[in-house]
Amino acid sequence: MIEAKNTQRSIVRIGYDGRVHKLFRGPKAEERFATEVKVLRYLEQRGCTFVPKLLECDPAALTMVTSNCGSRVERLSDEKLAELFAELESFGVRHDDPFARNVTYRASDGRFCIIDFEFATILGSDPANADQPNP
């Protein structure tokens, strides 16, 4: 596997099969893991095709495996960023970290995609009734 990110909050590795492996760690790791799992499942149910697909998750180990949404984007205009994150909101999710570091480019269809949902919010949801992640 190739290490793509190693920070206080997570380690992200890309497998030779292209799948993305993420280990949550650091402050509020359990909460951030649960949020990302919940949001990715919600977006899949809503038919959002420009985010990773959750393939596996392990709440005990705080790990998840997702599909790969392409390569990191170095620069993106403010207008394009605003357009992408507004499109995400049309699916009922506010990203809450809307920067180019959370955008990838999928060359197979020429599509910009959004990643990293650990701080995202499902609009109109009640946090007290949040679903717990299931393996």
Secondary structure, DSSP 4 states (H G I P E B T S, - for coil): -EEEEE-SSEEEEE-TTS-EEEEE-STTHHHHHHHHHHHHHHHHHTT--SSPPEEEEETTTTEEEE----EEPS---HHHHHHHHHHHHTTTEE-S--SGGGEEEETTTTEEEE---TT-EETT--GGGPPPP--
